[in-house]
């Protein structure tokens, strides 16, 4: 932690409490953490004044209490660590009374002004919402951001507090609060604070074993001159002057401590041997100790190989808690400590090297060692639980952590709906609720055993301890019979069968997170020799709670990931259109689940004149927002494509859309900023493709003669960069049967970033060149060649094999701009329809041609008028002129002779529209032939009635 005051604000803002907004505003409380909201409501119901609370002062505080003695040196160092930062630290006891304070004088003066003096009670009943009251109510670390405080005086501060727990019983003995101006808050502060409270808990344990400290003084008087040696149970290393020393594995350290506790608590045994790896044997010796009224024992450890040879070295040691203590000499201990003669033991000559392992009183030593074991287990759980966002793996991690230190068998079951990412059912699961077994673990010996039921549905009937645990939402202990849970014999072993026949100890803890029960974890101990006790209930509940938070995070991630993927799938084309201009195939390959859903997309949009627009785009980021942004851009592109704009104009409009920021979001950047897009239009009549790109890779082209290359397009900037430069398009002629490949940059990525782009592009062109004729096979080949291990980023791939419209399906004429050409145009159209065997469209098409050519002559300027007919599954009639005026339908009055032309065109055609060229426009109309259904007679009066003036 640095001493610089430039710390960023690290907590998300929450809505202000009622009446607590700036300027006296009262914003809504929606989205407030339930704990804070509930505390506000309780504080209001108690009638606490928000401008200043009257705090009761406790005058009978013990200035030398065990809590203060344990905390004072730790909090002194904590304040030194934050030297230069205006922090204040307050220590409160379990009743929320401030017992001591630390900090800069200015900060302490502010505390005095707010009546936060030693003895002041900061419970919610008197002060309202505060970090200390939230810690004492939730029994967990808590951060209260400035405006979340109930008192106005505290709303400039961020207060973080953590509980101080008694390591022996696990009870909360108090809380430490660290206050800092909101703009200087840093996430590291909360972590450092929790480390400090854990150290205070360790010191409480040390103070609670003061009698053991007195016993330790016996060893100091029995010190033997010579070198020193240490047994560090934290690192498992034996260190001394001289040669190399043996190392203890984690499991070996635990075994030694457990046997040492048993020896200290025993009244008859004087030594024990513990086999270790590598043929070594640890010999533990118990020495009786007396100091005043304290009676206890010390346990020494020495190491021998299987042949009984000791490890050479000096005979001095230190205690495992880091305290330097000389090794107990047998004769000195008997003399200095007043110990009676030791019982006979093996290897009477004694080892050449020995280390002090544990000192304590019977009972107290056991509690201290068990408390250390619980803390160690919780620390390990904090480091190992939730390393992935996979619920099955998290369940397995919980089971592996608990075996064998806490249980001989662990079974984890989750509610069925939770696995699919659904919200857990409200209330607590009833007996017989549908569960699914996610993990069953009984140690390394069971790794190769086919445990039955894992991954399968399960349930527990009413009356079983498992059902009672789910129903009450609290940890329960009981005994279970193997036969009661094993059921009928199968070829797979039931988890409880691994414990053997008989009665076993059971502890069930609900997996509860955010008020919902996600499932159940069952801890089993073989037999009844070590039944679960009250402290075990607390530890199991803590383990289950930590696992449940990780499981719920995984569930929420799966839910969001599934929703994002579903949204993106729904926004992508469900099926590509069938076109005469091109055959299409596509692939969307989502990134790995750890990366999340991205914003890659593609589309194929039919245009007028049998043309097609091909689009591929990529939105930065991933998740729900990227998918929604992708849908917004795709909708905008389809709208712009419907206007028959040129490719560069489409990209320019998209850039304007992304660059424009609403006034209410002036300080926010559009999430589409930096998106890329490639927009291409292919015309099967001219066999020409016109394309423009905005920061996107250029398309690849495979010609019928086998040449594969990239199409050279002007490089435009990504969308939303404020018009850095105008977009430009380029056209290229595509021979019949050419293959056009459009893709996103994820296809060129070989890791989290770009690799050798040129090499990847070469592999893409090679895969196109050697692919077969089927487009679906080409998609598979490209994916297999460039993404053999799966994509690192989302990939969208769109393939189009283009076709040319045969010349015998196109007819075109050019006329001068004169009204006399209308009859000729109609006659030529009638003759062409007869040649195409489409005489059934003669009347409708003649009407359409007459109206469109007439309008072009009247309003199209002085240039020539062009008429073109395209025959496909439909008949398309196009009339072009040199005017850029926009045709529109209008309602003509009854007395008007004109103004009904486009209305009639719309009535007799499937669709119509206009597209613009660099010089002039084209008005088109499309008809679908229906030879099997003759057109009904036209009711002319009905058509005329539609133009009557209303009223």
N, C-alpha and C positions, 0 to 999 in steps of 0.2 A: 504494500500500500504506500503510495507516494504521499508526500506532504503538500503537493500542489492543490490549490483550491479549485482548479478547473475540472470538477467532477460533473459528468452529464447526469441529468435526471433519468433514473433507470426504472421507474414504475409507471404503468399506464394510468392515465387520468380516469377518474370515475366521476359520475355526476355528483353535484354538490348536495349536501343534506338539505332538508327543507329549510328555507330561509337562509341558507349558507352561501349562496352564490355571490360573486362580486357585485357590488352596488346594491345589495339587498335583494337581488333577483332570487327566484325560487324555481330552478330548473326541475324537470321531472326526475324521479329517482329510478327510472328504468335502467337496467343493466348494472345496478349496484350489487356488489357482493352480498349474498344473503346474510352473512355474519354482520357486516356493517349496517345493512338496512335494519336488521332485527335489533341491533344495539341502538340505532337512532330512535326507533319506535319505543323501546324500553326507556330510553333517557327522556324522551318527551313525556311519556306517561308518568314518570317520576317527578315531573315539574322542575327539572334542573335548569337553571338560568344559563343561557348560552354566553352571556357577556362576562360571567365570572362566577364560578361555583364556590360555595362555602364548604371547604374540606375539613373534616374532623381531624384533630391532631392527637396522636397517641403520645403521652408524655412518659410512659413507663417502658421505654425501649432499653434493651440490654446492649450497651455499646461493645460488649465483648462476646456477642453471641457466636455460635459456631459458624453461622452463615456469613457474618461479617469477617471473621477470621479467615475463612476459606476464600472469600471473594476479594478482600482488600488488595493483596499483592497482584492478583490477576488483573483487576480493573485498573490498578496503578499503571501496569504495563500497557494495558489497552489504551489509556489516555496518552501515554508517551508515544504510542504507535501513531496516533492521530495528531501529533503535535503540529501546530500550524493550521489546523482545521477547527473551526468553532463548533466542537461537539460537546455535549454534556452527557454524562452517564449517571444513571440512577439505579440503585439496588433496592428492590422491593421484596418483602417477605411473602409468604403464602396467603396472607390476609390483605395484600395490596397496600401495606404500610411502607412508605419510603424509609429505609433504615440508614442509607448513606448516599452521598452524592460525590461526583468527581467532575472536573471540567475547568474551563477558563473562567476567570472571575466575572467577566461580562455575562457569560452564560448562566452562572450561578445567581447573579443578580436578577436575571430574567425569571429564573425559577422562583426566587424569593417573591418577586412581584406577582407571580401566579399562584402563590401560596404552596408551591411544591417544595416544602421544607422537610427535613427529617421528622418523621412521625406522621406526616400527612397521609391520609388514606386516599388512594387514587382509584378506588373501586368504581365500577360503573354506576353504583347507586348514588355516588356523590359527585363524580366528575363527568359522567357520560362516556362516550366512546373514546378510548385511548388504547395505545398499544399494550400497556401492562394488563388492563382489564381483559383485552381480547386474548392475550396469552394465557391468563389464568382461567379463562372460560373454555378456550379451545384446547388447552394443554399442548400447544404447538407454537413454533415461531410465527410472528405476525408482523406485518408492516402496515402502518396507517399513514396514508399520504395526507398532506396538509389539509385540504378541504374535507377530508373524511373525519377529522376531529370534530367533536361536538362543540367544544369551546372555541370561540373566536380567537382567543389569545394564542392558540396553538396552531392556527391554520397556515402559518408561514413555515412550519416545520414538517419534515418527514421523520417519523418516529418508528424505529424498529426495535422489537423486543424478542427475547428468547427465554425459554424456561430454564431454571436450574433444577435438575433432578437429582434425587438421592440415588446413587448407583445401586445401593443394596436393595431398597424396596421399590425404586422406580417412581416414588411420589415426587410431586413438584414442590420444592422447598421455597421457591421464590422466582423472581424474574429480573432480568437486567434490561434496562431500556437505554437506547442510544438515540439522541435527538440531534438533528443536523438541519440547517436551512435547506429548504426543498431543492433549490437549484444546485446544491453541492452534494446531493445524495449520490451514492455509488453502489453498485451491486456487491462489490467486494466488502463493503462495510458489514452487510448482513452476514456474510460468510465468516468474517473475522469475529463478529459478535457471537455467533454460534460456537465457534472454536473456544472462545473465552468461557462461555457457560459450561461447555463440556469439561474444560480444565477445572472450573470451580467445583463441578460434580466430583471430579477425581480428588480434589483437595478435601471435600467433605468426607470421602471415603477414608482418606488418610487420617483426618482428624477423628473419625469414628473409631479408628483402630489405634488410638493413642497408647493404649496398654501394650499393643504390639511394639510401638516405638520404644517404650520403656524396656521391653524385653530385648530390643535390638541393642540397647546400650550395654547389655551384658557382653555382647560380642566385642564391642569396642574395647572394653577392659581386658578382653581375652585376646587382644590382637597379637599376632605373632610377627616378629620382625622378618622382613624379606619382601620379595616382589609381590605384586598384586595380580589377580586374575578376575575376569568378569564373566558372568553368564547373563547375556542380554536376551531375555525372552522376547523382546520386541523384534529383533532382527534374527534371532536364532543362532547368533555367532558366539563362540567362546574365544576370548581374546586374552593374550598374555604375552609377556616378553619371551622371545625365543622363536621356535619353529612354528610351522602351520598347525592349526587347531581344527577340530571337527566342527561340522555345521549341523544345526537341528532344522528339520523340516517343520512346516506349520503344524502338521498333525502330531509330530513328535513333541513339540512344545506343549500342545494341549494335553497329551497323554501324561507328560511329566507333572504338569500342574494338577491334574485330577488325582494322580497317585499321591502327590505331596499333600493335597487336602485330606485325602483318606488317612494318610499316616498321622497328620496332626490331630485329626478328630478321633483317631483310634487310641484305645487305652492299653492295648496289649502288644500290638505289632511294633517292631523296632526298625525293620528294614523291608524293602521289597525290590524286586528286579523287574525291569521293563525292557523287553527286547526291542531293538531299534533296527533300522535298515543297515545293510552292509555287514551283518554279523555282529554288530555292536550290542552291548548290554549296558543299560543305565542302572546303577545301583543307588537307591535312595535310602539314606539312614536318618532315623529320627533321634534328636537329642532333646532331653528334657531341659526346660529352662525355668528359672524362678527369679523374679525381681519384685521385691515388695509383696503386694497382694496379688500380683499378676503371675499366673502359672500358664506356661505354654510349651511350645516345642519348636525346634528348628529342624529343617530337612536339608541335608546335604546330598549332592549328586556327584557321583564319579562315573567314569566311563571305562568299560573294559571290552575287549573283543571276546569272541566266543571261547577262546582258550584261557581267558581269565587274566590276561596281561593288562595292566593299567596303562593309562596314557601318561607319559612322563611330563614333568613340569613342576613349577613352584606350587606351594600349598597356600594360596591366598585367593580371595573372591570378593565380589560385590553382589548386592541384592538385585533381584530381577527388575525392580521398579526404577532402576537407575541410580539409587543411593549407593555410594561407595561404602562397602562394609568388608572388613577383613574376614578371611575364612576362619571358621571356628576350629580351633585346635582342640583335639580330644582331651588332652590333659589340662589345658588352660580352661576350657569350658567347664570341666568338672570342678576345677578349683575356684575360678572366678565367678561362675554362675551358681555355684552351690548345687550342681546337679548330682543326683545319686549315681552310683555305678551303672553303666550301660549294660544292657542284656547282651548275651553272646550273639555274635553276628558272623557272617562268613568273611573269609579273607581277613583273619584277625590282624594281620600286619597292617591292614589299611591301605588304601590306594595312595599312589604317589601324587595324584592331583585330584582335587575335589573342589566343588563350588557350592556356595550357599544358594538354595533354591527358594525356600519359603520359610517365613517366621510367623507365628500366630498362636492364638488360643483356640482350643477346640470349640467349634461352633462359629466363632467370629471369623476364623480363617476360612471356613467353608463358605460363609456368606460373602466374604470379600472376594474369594476366587470365583464364586458363581456370578457375582455382580460384574467382575471383569469379563467373564465369559459372555454374559448377556450384552454388555456394551460392545464387545468385540464382534458378536454376531450381528448386532444392529448396524455397526459400522460397515461390516462386510455386505450386509443387505443394501445399505445405501449406495455402495460402490457397484454392486453387481446387478441389482434389480433394474429392469427397464432399459437395458443396453440397446434393445431394438424396439421397433414399433410393431412387433409380432406377438399376439396374445399367447399363442402356444409356447413360444420361446420364453416369455416372461413367466408363465406357469412352471415351466421346467426349471428356470433359474431359482424360483422360490423353493422348489422341492430339493434342488441340489444344495442350496445354502443350508437348509434345515437338517439334512442328513449328513453325518451321524451326530452332530453336535446337540441337536435339540430333539430329534426323533429318529426312530429306526425305519419309518416308512411315512411318506407324505403323498397324499392324493389331493389333486386340485380339480374341482368341477366348476363349470361356468354355466350360466343361464343360456339356453339355446339362442335366443334373440340377440344376445350380446355379441356372439361370434360374427354375426352378419353386420355389425355396426349399428344395430338398432338401439334406441333408447331403452334402458332397463324398465321393466314393468313397475308402475307405481306401487308403493307399499312393499311389504316383505313377501317373498315367495311362500306359498302355502305348501303343506306336505304333499309330496307327489309331483312337485313342479318339475317341468322338463329341464333337465341338465344334460351337459355333455362333458365327459371326462377328458381333460386336457393333458394331465400329467400324472404319473405314478412312479415314484422313485424310492428304492430301498438300498441305495449305495452302489458302489462299483461292482459288487458281487452279483447284482441283479441286472447289469447292463445287457448281458446276452440272453436274459430270460424273457420269453415272450409274454409280457404282462397283458392280461386280458382287459378289455373294456376301454383302453385308451383310444380316444377319437370316436367313441360310440356313445349313444344316448344312455343316460342313467337317471335314477331317481331314488328318493328315500321316503318310505311310508311314514305315516304319523306315528309318533311314539319313539322313533329312533333319535339318538342324540344329534344326528345330522339334521333331521327335520326340525328339531327343537332349536338348534343353532340358527337355522335360516328364519324360523318363525319369530324368534326373539330379537335377532340382530345382534346378539352378544356371544362372546366366547363361552363354551360349555365344556365341562370335563365329564367323562363317564368311562365305563368299561365296555368292551365289545367282545363278543364271541366270534371266533373265526368261522364257525359253522353258520352263524346267523347272516354273515355277509358274503360268504363264498358262493353259495348257491350250488346248482348242479355242476358236476365235474365236466370239464371240457379239455380240449388239447391245449388251452391257454391258461396260464396261472392267474387266478384272481389276486389283486394286490395284497389282500389280507392273508392269503395263503403263504406269502413269503415270510410271515412272522411265525409260522408254525401253528399247531393246534393249541387251543386253550383260550384264556381270557387275557386281553391286552388293554393297556391304558390308552384312552382316546382323548384328544383335545380338538374340538372343532372351532374354527374362527370364521366369521363371515367376511367375504371380500366386499367391503362397503366403500363406496366413493361418491362424494357429493350427494349424500342422502339416498342413494340407491344401492341395492344389494346385487352385485354382479355374479356372485357364486359363493363357493365354500372351499376352504382348505382344511383338510383333516390330517392331524399329526398323530401318529401311532407309536407307542413304545412297547416293545416285546415284553409280555408278562406283566406282573403287577409289582415287580421289585422297585421300580422307580416311578411311582404314580405322579401325574402332573399336579403341581401345587399352585397356590394363588399367584405367586410371582410369575409362573409360567403362563398363566392366563394373560397377564399384562404384556409379556414378551410376544406371545402368539398374536394378540390383537394388534401390536405395533407392526409385526412382520406382515400380517394380512393387510393392514391399512396401507403400508408402503407399496405392497404388491398391487393392491386394488387401484391406487392412483396410477401406477404404470399401466395396468390393464385398461383403465378407463381412458387414459391418453391414447393407447393403441386403438381402442374402440372408436374414439372420436376421430382419430386419424383415418381409420378405415372407412368410417362414415363419410368424412369429408372427401376422401379420395374417391370413394364410390360415387358420391354425388357429383364431384367434378367430372369424373369420367363419363357418368351418365349424361350430364349436361353437355359435355363436349360431343359425345356420340349423337345426342339429339340435335345438336347444332350443325354437325357435319351432314353431307348428303346421305340419305338413307339408301338411295340407289342412283347411279349415274344415268342420265337420260340416254335413250337410244336415238342416235342421230345418223343422218345420211352423210354428214360432213366428215365424221370421224368415228372410229371404234375406240372406246374408253376402258381403262382399268385403273384401279387405285389401290393404295395401301395407306392405312394410318397405323403406325407402330408407336404405342405409348412408351414413355421412358420407364425405367425401373421404378418399382413402387416407392423406393426410398427418395426418389427425386420428385415424384408427383406428376400430375397431369399438366401438360403444357398447353400452349395456344396455337399449335400448328393446325392448318386447315387447307382445304382445297375445294374447288367447285367447278362445275361445267354448266354454263348458262346458254341455252339456245337464244339466238338473236334473229332479227329479221333477215330475209334474203338467204335463208339456210345457213347462215354463219353461226359460229359458236365462240363464246368467250371462255377461255381456260384460265383459271386463277389458282395460285398457291400463295399462302401467306404464313407468317410466323409472328406471334405476339410474345414479347419477353415475359419471363416469369413462369410460374406454374401454379396449379391449384385452381380453386373456384373462380378467382378474379380473372386469371388468364383465360379460362374457358368462356366466361361471360364476355370479356373483351373481344375474344375471337368471334363470338356470335354477333356482337354489335358490328364489327367490321364486315363480316360476311353479309349481313343484312344490308349494310350501306353499299357494298359492291353490287349486290343484286339489284338494288334500286337504281344505282348509277348505270349499270349495264342495260337496264330497261329503257334508258334515255338514249341508247345507241351513241354514247360518247366515244371519242377516240381514246386509246389506252392512256396516253399522257394526260388527258383531261380527267379520266377516272382517278388516276393517282393524285392529281392536283387537288381534286375535290376531297379525296380521303385525307390528304395532308391538312387541308383547311379544317376538316372535321376534328382531327386529332389536336390540331394547334389551338383551336378555339376552346377557351376555358370559361365555364359559367362564372358569373360574378361571385356566387356564393362559394366557389371553390378556387378563388383567385390564387391562393397559396399552395394549391395542390397541382400536381402534374397528372395529366391524363395517363391512365395505366397503359394505353396503347402507344405512348411515346416510345419510339425506337422500334416499332413493329416494321416488318419488311413485307413486301408484296410484289408479285410478278403477275402481270395482266397481259394476256395475249388474245388476239382475235384472228380466227382463221376463216377465210372465204373460199368455199369449195368451187365457186365459179371461176375466180381468178387464180386459185391455188396459191394465194399469198397470205402469209402470216405476219401480222403487225403486233409488236410487243413493246412494253416498257416495264422497267423495274425500279423499285424503291428499296435500295439497300439489299436486294435479294440476289442469290446466285443465279447466273444466266441459265436458260434451258439447254438441254443436250438434244442433239439431232442425229438420227441415224437414217441416212438416205438409202434408197433401194439398192444402190450399188455397193453397200457395205461400209461406206465412210461414216465414221462417228466423230462428231466435233461439237464444241460449244457454239451457240449462236452469239455473235458479238452484238451486245446491246449497250447503249449508253448507261453508265452507272449513275443512278439517281440516289439521293440521300434517303435514309429511313424516314418513316412517317413521323410527323410531329416536331420536326427540327426547325420549324419556322421559315420554310421557303429558302433554304440555303442556296439552292439553284433550281432552275425549272426542270421538270421532267421532260425527257425526249423519248420518242419511239423510233423504232427501226423496223423495216420490212424485209422479209426474205421469202423467196419463192420456194415452195415445197413440192417436189415431184410427187406424183401419185404413189401412195404406199409408204411415204416417209413416216418415221416414228419420232414423235416429240416427247421428251421426258422433262417434266417439271417437278421440283423437289424442294424441300427445306434444308437448311444447313445441318440439321441433325444427321443427315445421311453422310456428311463429310467429316463428322467428329469421330475420333477413335478413343477419346478419353473425355475428362471433364471439360477440356478445352479443345482447341483445334490442333490437329496433328499436321502432317505434311499435306496441305490441301491439294497441291498439284498432283501428288501421288494418288490421293484418294479420288480425285477427278479422273485420273487415268484409269483407275480400276473401274469406275462407273462406266466410262466409255467402252472399256473392254467387255464388261458384262453385257452391255447393250449389243455390242457387235457380235458376240458369240451366242446370243440368246436365240431361242426358237421363234416360230411364228406366233404362238399364242401369247396374248398380252398378260394373262394371269401367270403363266410360267415365267415371263420376263420379270414381273414384280417379285416373284419368289426368288429368282436368280439374283436380282440386284440386292435384295435384303440379305440373302445368304452370303454373297460375296463381300459386301461392305460392312455387314453387321452380324458376323458369325456368332458373337456372344450376346446379342441383343443390343438395342440402342442405348446410348448414354444420355440422349436427349430425344424429345419427341421427333418423329419423322413422318412427313406427309409426302407421298409420291403419287403423281398423276401421269399416266401414259396415254397418248393419243396417236393412233395410226390414221393419218388423214386420207381422205378420198377426194377425187375431183368429180364434179358434176358433168356427166357426158354432154357433148355438144348438142346432141339431138333432144336434150331436155331444156334447152335454153333458146329463147327467141327474143330478139330485140330489134327495135326500129328507132329512127330519129326523125322528128318532124320539125318544120319551121313553126315559129310561134304565131299561128294563125288559126282562127276559129274554124276554117274549112277543113282542117285535118282531123276533126273529131270523127266524122263519118268514115274516113279512111282507116283511122285507128281501130274503129269498131269492126270494120270489115276484115282487116288483117287478123284481128283477134279471133273472129268467128272462124276464119279459115284455119288458123293454127289449132284451135280446139278440135275441129273436125279431124285434122291430121293426127292429133293425139288421142282420138277416140274419147273426147270429153265433152260431147255435144250437150250433155245434160246441164252443163254450166253455162251454156250459151247466153241465156237471158240475164242471169245475175252478173256474169263477167262483162257483158256488153254494157250494162248499167254502170258498173264500177269504172270501166275504162272511160265511158262518156263523161262521168262526173270528174274523175281525176284529171283527164286531159283538158277538159274545159277549164278547170281551176288553174292548171298550169299555164294555159294560154292567157287567161285573164290576169292572173296575179304573179306569174313567174318571171317577169322581166322580159327582156328582148332576146334572150338566148334561145337555143333550140330546146325542144321538148323530147325527152327520151322515154320510150315505153319498152318494158322488158317483162317477159313471162317466164317463170321458172316452174318446171313440173317435177314434183316429187310425190310423196304421199298426199300432199295438198297442192293446190294451185296458187302461186304467188304472182300478183300483179303489181309492178312497180312503175311509177311515173316520176321522172326527175326533171327539175328545172333549175334556173340560175338564181332563184330567190331564196332568201333565208327566213322569210316570214313563216310563222308557225300556223298551220291549219288547225281549226278547232270547230267543234260542233256548237251550233247555237240554235235557239228556239225562234223560228220564224213566225211572224204574225200571219193571221188567216188571209189578210189582203195582200201579202207580199208574194211576188212571183218566184223569187229565188231564196237562197239560204237554207235549202233542205238537202243539198247534195251529200255532204258528209254524213248527215243523219241516215240517208238511204244506204250509203256505203256500209255504215256500221250495222244496219239491219240485215243486209244480205251477205255479210262475210263473217268468218270465224273471229277474226281480229284485224286490226289496222293500226297504223302508226306512221311516224315520220322519223327519219334520221338525217343528220346534217353532214355535209361534206365540206372540205375547205372552201369550195365555191358552189353554193346552192344546197338543195335538199332533195330527198327522195321520199315520196309518200307511197306506202305499200298497203296492200290488203291481201289477206289469206283466206282461201276457201277450201273446205273439205268436201270432196265429191261423195255423193250418196246415191249411186245409180239404182240401188234396190228400193229406195224410198223416193218416189217421184215427189217433187216439190208441190205443195198445195197451191191452189190458185191464190193469187195475191188479192187481198181485200183492200182495194185502193181507198175506199171510204174510211176504213179503220186507220190507215196510215195518215190520211188527211185530218182525221179527228184528233190525232195526237198533237197536231200543231195548233188546234183551236186555242185562242186566248182564254185563260182561266177566268171566267166571269165576264 
